[in-house]
Amino acid sequence: VIPQTSVLGAILLTGYLGGATATHVRIGEPFYMPIVLGMLVWAGLFLRDDRLRALLPLRS
């Protein structure tokens, strides 16, 4: 909601989803959904935030 904190939110959500992935691995369930959700969060942020695109240029 607040663009200035979007990167911080993505980092915190990545940590949360890392814990969810570890829990799924520990109990033997499929663990791909938290990983896919984290990738979608970072892809959306990459497409929206110019600062992140400047840090990670996909085209040379």
PDB file as gemmi writes it, atoms N, CA and C in Angstrom:
CRYST1    1.000    1.000    1.000  90.00  90.00  90.00 P 1                      
ATOM      1  N   VAL A   1       0.831  -1.181   0.000  1.00  0.00           N  
ATOM      2  CA  VAL A   1       0.000   0.000   0.000  1.00  0.00           C  
ATOM      3  C   VAL A   1       0.875   1.245   0.000  1.00  0.00           C  
ATOM      4  N   ILE A   2       1.965   1.229   0.757  1.00  0.00           N  
ATOM      5  CA  ILE A   2       2.870   2.381   0.812  1.00  0.00           C  
ATOM      6  C   ILE A   2       4.111   2.028  -0.010  1.00  0.00           C  
ATOM      7  N   PRO A   3       4.309   2.692  -1.161  1.00  0.00           N  
ATOM      8  CA  PRO A   3       5.413   2.310  -2.053  1.00  0.00           C  
ATOM      9  C   PRO A   3       6.799   2.401  -1.420  1.00  0.00           C  
ATOM     10  N   GLN A   4       7.008   3.307  -0.470  1.00  0.00           N  
ATOM     11  CA  GLN A   4       8.333   3.457   0.128  1.00  0.00           C  
ATOM     12  C   GLN A   4       8.735   2.237   0.939  1.00  0.00           C  
ATOM     13  N   THR A   5       7.780   1.470   1.418  1.00  0.00           N  
ATOM     14  CA  THR A   5       8.091   0.304   2.246  1.00  0.00           C  
ATOM     15  C   THR A   5       7.893  -1.017   1.509  1.00  0.00           C  
ATOM     16  N   SER A   6       7.761  -0.964   0.190  1.00  0.00           N  
ATOM     17  CA  SER A   6       7.483  -2.190  -0.559  1.00  0.00           C  
ATOM     18  C   SER A   6       8.655  -3.172  -0.513  1.00  0.00           C  
ATOM     19  N   VAL A   7       9.872  -2.673  -0.577  1.00  0.00           N  
ATOM     20  CA  VAL A   7      11.030  -3.573  -0.529  1.00  0.00           C  
ATOM     21  C   VAL A   7      11.147  -4.205   0.854  1.00  0.00           C  
ATOM     22  N   LEU A   8      10.949  -3.427   1.893  1.00  0.00           N  
ATOM     23  CA  LEU A   8      10.978  -3.972   3.251  1.00  0.00           C  
ATOM     24  C   LEU A   8       9.890  -5.027   3.426  1.00  0.00           C  
ATOM     25  N   GLY A   9       8.711  -4.761   2.919  1.00  0.00           N  
ATOM     26  CA  GLY A   9       7.622  -5.734   3.000  1.00  0.00           C  
ATOM     27  C   GLY A   9       7.943  -7.018   2.262  1.00  0.00           C  
ATOM     28  N   ALA A  10       8.580  -6.904   1.096  1.00  0.00           N  
ATOM     29  CA  ALA A  10       8.954  -8.097   0.341  1.00  0.00           C  
ATOM     30  C   ALA A  10      10.010  -8.907   1.086  1.00  0.00           C  
ATOM     31  N   ILE A  11      10.946  -8.231   1.728  1.00  0.00           N  
ATOM     32  CA  ILE A  11      11.972  -8.937   2.498  1.00  0.00           C  
ATOM     33  C   ILE A  11      11.348  -9.658   3.689  1.00  0.00           C  
ATOM     34  N   LEU A  12      10.454  -8.981   4.404  1.00  0.00           N  
ATOM     35  CA  LEU A  12       9.789  -9.614   5.549  1.00  0.00           C  
ATOM     36  C   LEU A  12       8.914 -10.779   5.115  1.00  0.00           C  
ATOM     37  N   LEU A  13       8.200 -10.625   4.002  1.00  0.00           N  
ATOM     38  CA  LEU A  13       7.364 -11.711   3.501  1.00  0.00           C  
ATOM     39  C   LEU A  13       8.216 -12.894   3.046  1.00  0.00           C  
ATOM     40  N   THR A  14       9.404 -12.624   2.506  1.00  0.00           N  
ATOM     41  CA  THR A  14      10.304 -13.702   2.112  1.00  0.00           C  
ATOM     42  C   THR A  14      10.744 -14.512   3.327  1.00  0.00           C  
ATOM     43  N   GLY A  15      11.044 -13.836   4.425  1.00  0.00           N  
ATOM     44  CA  GLY A  15      11.394 -14.544   5.661  1.00  0.00           C  
ATOM     45  C   GLY A  15      10.251 -15.383   6.181  1.00  0.00           C  
ATOM     46  N   TYR A  16       9.052 -14.836   6.140  1.00  0.00           N  
ATOM     47  CA  TYR A  16       7.864 -15.572   6.589  1.00  0.00           C  
ATOM     48  C   TYR A  16       7.631 -16.809   5.721  1.00  0.00           C  
ATOM     49  N   LEU A  17       7.748 -16.644   4.408  1.00  0.00           N  
ATOM     50  CA  LEU A  17       7.543 -17.774   3.501  1.00  0.00           C  
ATOM     51  C   LEU A  17       8.674 -18.795   3.616  1.00  0.00           C  
ATOM     52  N   GLY A  18       9.869 -18.345   4.000  1.00  0.00           N  
ATOM     53  CA  GLY A  18      10.953 -19.290   4.265  1.00  0.00           C  
ATOM     54  C   GLY A  18      10.616 -20.194   5.434  1.00  0.00           C  
ATOM     55  N   GLY A  19      10.009 -19.625   6.469  1.00  0.00           N  
ATOM     56  CA  GLY A  19       9.554 -20.436   7.601  1.00  0.00           C  
ATOM     57  C   GLY A  19       8.453 -21.397   7.198  1.00  0.00           C  
ATOM     58  N   ALA A  20       7.548 -20.946   6.343  1.00  0.00           N  
ATOM     59  CA  ALA A  20       6.487 -21.832   5.857  1.00  0.00           C  
ATOM     60  C   ALA A  20       7.070 -22.975   5.037  1.00  0.00           C  
ATOM     61  N   THR A  21       8.071 -22.678   4.221  1.00  0.00           N  
ATOM     62  CA  THR A  21       8.721 -23.721   3.428  1.00  0.00           C  
ATOM     63  C   THR A  21       9.414 -24.730   4.336  1.00  0.00           C  
ATOM     64  N   ALA A  22      10.116 -24.241   5.352  1.00  0.00           N  
ATOM     65  CA  ALA A  22      10.794 -25.143   6.286  1.00  0.00           C  
ATOM     66  C   ALA A  22       9.796 -26.035   7.015  1.00  0.00           C  
ATOM     67  N   THR A  23       8.651 -25.485   7.370  1.00  0.00           N  
ATOM     68  CA  THR A  23       7.622 -26.284   8.037  1.00  0.00           C  
ATOM     69  C   THR A  23       7.086 -27.368   7.119  1.00  0.00           C  
ATOM     70  N   HIS A  24       6.830 -27.022   5.870  1.00  0.00           N  
ATOM     71  CA  HIS A  24       6.334 -28.016   4.914  1.00  0.00           C  
ATOM     72  C   HIS A  24       7.360 -29.122   4.676  1.00  0.00           C  
ATOM     73  N   VAL A  25       8.627 -28.749   4.586  1.00  0.00           N  
ATOM     74  CA  VAL A  25       9.677 -29.756   4.394  1.00  0.00           C  
ATOM     75  C   VAL A  25       9.752 -30.670   5.610  1.00  0.00           C  
ATOM     76  N   ARG A  26       9.650 -30.088   6.797  1.00  0.00           N  
ATOM     77  CA  ARG A  26       9.771 -30.868   8.034  1.00  0.00           C  
ATOM     78  C   ARG A  26       8.672 -31.914   8.169  1.00  0.00           C  
ATOM     79  N   ILE A  27       7.442 -31.570   7.785  1.00  0.00           N  
ATOM     80  CA  ILE A  27       6.349 -32.530   7.950  1.00  0.00           C  
ATOM     81  C   ILE A  27       6.102 -33.361   6.701  1.00  0.00           C  
ATOM     82  N   GLY A  28       6.902 -33.143   5.671  1.00  0.00           N  
ATOM     83  CA  GLY A  28       6.847 -34.004   4.495  1.00  0.00           C  
ATOM     84  C   GLY A  28       5.753 -33.672   3.495  1.00  0.00           C  
ATOM     85  N   GLU A  29       5.255 -32.459   3.505  1.00  0.00           N  
ATOM     86  CA  GLU A  29       4.244 -32.042   2.541  1.00  0.00           C  
ATOM     87  C   GLU A  29       4.918 -31.342   1.360  1.00  0.00           C  
ATOM     88  N   PRO A  30       4.183 -31.178   0.250  1.00  0.00           N  
ATOM     89  CA  PRO A  30       4.751 -30.424  -0.878  1.00  0.00           C  
ATOM     90  C   PRO A  30       5.069 -28.988  -0.459  1.00  0.00           C  
ATOM     91  N   PHE A  31       6.236 -28.533  -0.812  1.00  0.00           N  
ATOM     92  CA  PHE A  31       6.704 -27.232  -0.321  1.00  0.00           C  
ATOM     93  C   PHE A  31       6.850 -26.195  -1.424  1.00  0.00           C  
ATOM     94  N   TYR A  32       6.318 -26.451  -2.596  1.00  0.00           N  
ATOM     95  CA  TYR A  32       6.527 -25.538  -3.714  1.00  0.00           C  
ATOM     96  C   TYR A  32       5.649 -24.288  -3.648  1.00  0.00           C  
ATOM     97  N   MET A  33       4.505 -24.339  -3.001  1.00  0.00           N  
ATOM     98  CA  MET A  33       3.592 -23.190  -3.003  1.00  0.00           C  
ATOM     99  C   MET A  33       4.177 -21.952  -2.315  1.00  0.00           C  
ATOM    100  N   PRO A  34       4.799 -22.046  -1.130  1.00  0.00           N  
ATOM    101  CA  PRO A  34       5.415 -20.833  -0.563  1.00  0.00           C  
ATOM    102  C   PRO A  34       6.545 -20.284  -1.433  1.00  0.00           C  
ATOM    103  N   ILE A  35       7.260 -21.164  -2.107  1.00  0.00           N  
ATOM    104  CA  ILE A  35       8.343 -20.714  -2.980  1.00  0.00           C  
ATOM    105  C   ILE A  35       7.781 -19.966  -4.181  1.00  0.00           C  
ATOM    106  N   VAL A  36       6.726 -20.512  -4.782  1.00  0.00           N  
ATOM    107  CA  VAL A  36       6.093 -19.856  -5.930  1.00  0.00           C  
ATOM    108  C   VAL A  36       5.509 -18.504  -5.520  1.00  0.00           C  
ATOM    109  N   LEU A  37       4.878 -18.445  -4.368  1.00  0.00           N  
ATOM    110  CA  LEU A  37       4.305 -17.187  -3.893  1.00  0.00           C  
ATOM    111  C   LEU A  37       5.398 -16.141  -3.658  1.00  0.00           C  
ATOM    112  N   GLY A  38       6.509 -16.541  -3.084  1.00  0.00           N  
ATOM    113  CA  GLY A  38       7.627 -15.618  -2.893  1.00  0.00           C  
ATOM    114  C   GLY A  38       8.195 -15.120  -4.209  1.00  0.00           C  
ATOM    115  N   MET A  39       8.285 -16.006  -5.191  1.00  0.00           N  
ATOM    116  CA  MET A  39       8.771 -15.594  -6.505  1.00  0.00           C  
ATOM    117  C   MET A  39       7.811 -14.602  -7.161  1.00  0.00           C  
ATOM    118  N   LEU A  40       6.508 -14.810  -6.988  1.00  0.00           N  
ATOM    119  CA  LEU A  40       5.525 -13.884  -7.549  1.00  0.00           C  
ATOM    120  C   LEU A  40       5.598 -12.515  -6.876  1.00  0.00           C  
ATOM    121  N   VAL A  41       5.837 -12.498  -5.571  1.00  0.00           N  
ATOM    122  CA  VAL A  41       5.973 -11.222  -4.856  1.00  0.00           C  
ATOM    123  C   VAL A  41       7.164 -10.447  -5.400  1.00  0.00           C  
ATOM    124  N   TRP A  42       8.308 -11.118  -5.550  1.00  0.00           N  
ATOM    125  CA  TRP A  42       9.495 -10.428  -6.040  1.00  0.00           C  
ATOM    126  C   TRP A  42       9.365 -10.041  -7.509  1.00  0.00           C  
ATOM    127  N   ALA A  43       8.685 -10.859  -8.311  1.00  0.00           N  
ATOM    128  CA  ALA A  43       8.474 -10.506  -9.722  1.00  0.00           C  
ATOM    129  C   ALA A  43       7.584  -9.270  -9.832  1.00  0.00           C  
ATOM    130  N   GLY A  44       6.530  -9.217  -9.035  1.00  0.00           N  
ATOM    131  CA  GLY A  44       5.665  -8.040  -9.048  1.00  0.00           C  
ATOM    132  C   GLY A  44       6.391  -6.789  -8.595  1.00  0.00           C  
ATOM    133  N   LEU A  45       7.211  -6.923  -7.575  1.00  0.00           N  
ATOM    134  CA  LEU A  45       7.985  -5.780  -7.099  1.00  0.00           C  
ATOM    135  C   LEU A  45       9.017  -5.354  -8.138  1.00  0.00           C  
ATOM    136  N   PHE A  46       9.621  -6.310  -8.810  1.00  0.00           N  
ATOM    137  CA  PHE A  46      10.604  -6.006  -9.851  1.00  0.00           C  
ATOM    138  C   PHE A  46       9.954  -5.213 -10.988  1.00  0.00           C  
ATOM    139  N   LEU A  47       8.743  -5.603 -11.366  1.00  0.00           N  
ATOM    140  CA  LEU A  47       8.063  -4.904 -12.454  1.00  0.00           C  
ATOM    141  C   LEU A  47       7.567  -3.520 -12.034  1.00  0.00           C  
ATOM    142  N   ARG A  48       7.341  -3.317 -10.758  1.00  0.00           N  
ATOM    143  CA  ARG A  48       6.762  -2.064 -10.279  1.00  0.00           C  
ATOM    144  C   ARG A  48       7.795  -1.028  -9.834  1.00  0.00           C  
ATOM    145  N   ASP A  49       8.924  -1.461  -9.320  1.00  0.00           N  
ATOM    146  CA  ASP A  49       9.874  -0.552  -8.672  1.00  0.00           C  
ATOM    147  C   ASP A  49      11.099  -0.325  -9.555  1.00  0.00           C  
ATOM    148  N   ASP A  50      11.315   0.926  -9.933  1.00  0.00           N  
ATOM    149  CA  ASP A  50      12.464   1.267 -10.778  1.00  0.00           C  
ATOM    150  C   ASP A  50      13.794   1.074 -10.059  1.00  0.00           C  
ATOM    151  N   ARG A  51      13.809   1.283  -8.741  1.00  0.00           N  
ATOM    152  CA  ARG A  51      15.062   1.120  -7.982  1.00  0.00           C  
ATOM    153  C   ARG A  51      15.548  -0.321  -8.031  1.00  0.00           C  
ATOM    154  N   LEU A  52      14.632  -1.265  -7.946  1.00  0.00           N  
ATOM    155  CA  LEU A  52      15.010  -2.675  -7.989  1.00  0.00           C  
ATOM    156  C   LEU A  52      15.479  -3.067  -9.387  1.00  0.00           C  
ATOM    157  N   ARG A  53      14.827  -2.521 -10.412  1.00  0.00           N  
ATOM    158  CA  ARG A  53      15.262  -2.805 -11.787  1.00  0.00           C  
ATOM    159  C   ARG A  53      16.646  -2.237 -12.061  1.00  0.00           C  
ATOM    160  N   ALA A  54      16.997  -1.141 -11.412  1.00  0.00           N  
ATOM    161  CA  ALA A  54      18.340  -0.577 -11.582  1.00  0.00           C  
ATOM    162  C   ALA A  54      19.391  -1.465 -10.919  1.00  0.00           C  
ATOM    163  N   LEU A  55      19.027  -2.129  -9.819  1.00  0.00           N  
ATOM    164  CA  LEU A  55      19.969  -3.020  -9.131  1.00  0.00           C  
ATOM    165  C   LEU A  55      20.175  -4.334  -9.874  1.00  0.00           C  
ATOM    166  N   LEU A  56      19.114  -4.833 -10.506  1.00  0.00           N  
ATOM    167  CA  LEU A  56      19.163  -6.129 -11.184  1.00  0.00           C  
ATOM    168  C   LEU A  56      18.762  -5.988 -12.650  1.00  0.00           C  
ATOM    169  N   PRO A  57      19.637  -5.447 -13.484  1.00  0.00           N  
ATOM    170  CA  PRO A  57      19.258  -5.299 -14.895  1.00  0.00           C  
ATOM    171  C   PRO A  57      19.257  -6.656 -15.604  1.00  0.00           C  
ATOM    172  N   LEU A  58      18.143  -6.995 -16.237  1.00  0.00           N  
ATOM    173  CA  LEU A  58      18.065  -8.260 -16.967  1.00  0.00           C  
ATOM    174  C   LEU A  58      18.614  -8.124 -18.376  1.00  0.00           C  
ATOM    175  N   ARG A  59      18.596  -6.917 -18.908  1.00  0.00           N  
ATOM    176  CA  ARG A  59      19.159  -6.677 -20.233  1.00  0.00           C  
ATOM    177  C   ARG A  59      20.470  -5.923 -20.081  1.00  0.00           C  
ATOM    178  N   SER A  60      21.416  -6.260 -20.930  1.00  0.00           N  
ATOM    179  CA  SER A  60      22.706  -5.557 -20.841  1.00  0.00           C  
ATOM    180  C   SER A  60      22.824  -4.475 -21.889  1.00  0.00           C  
TER     181      SER A  60                                                      
END                                                                             
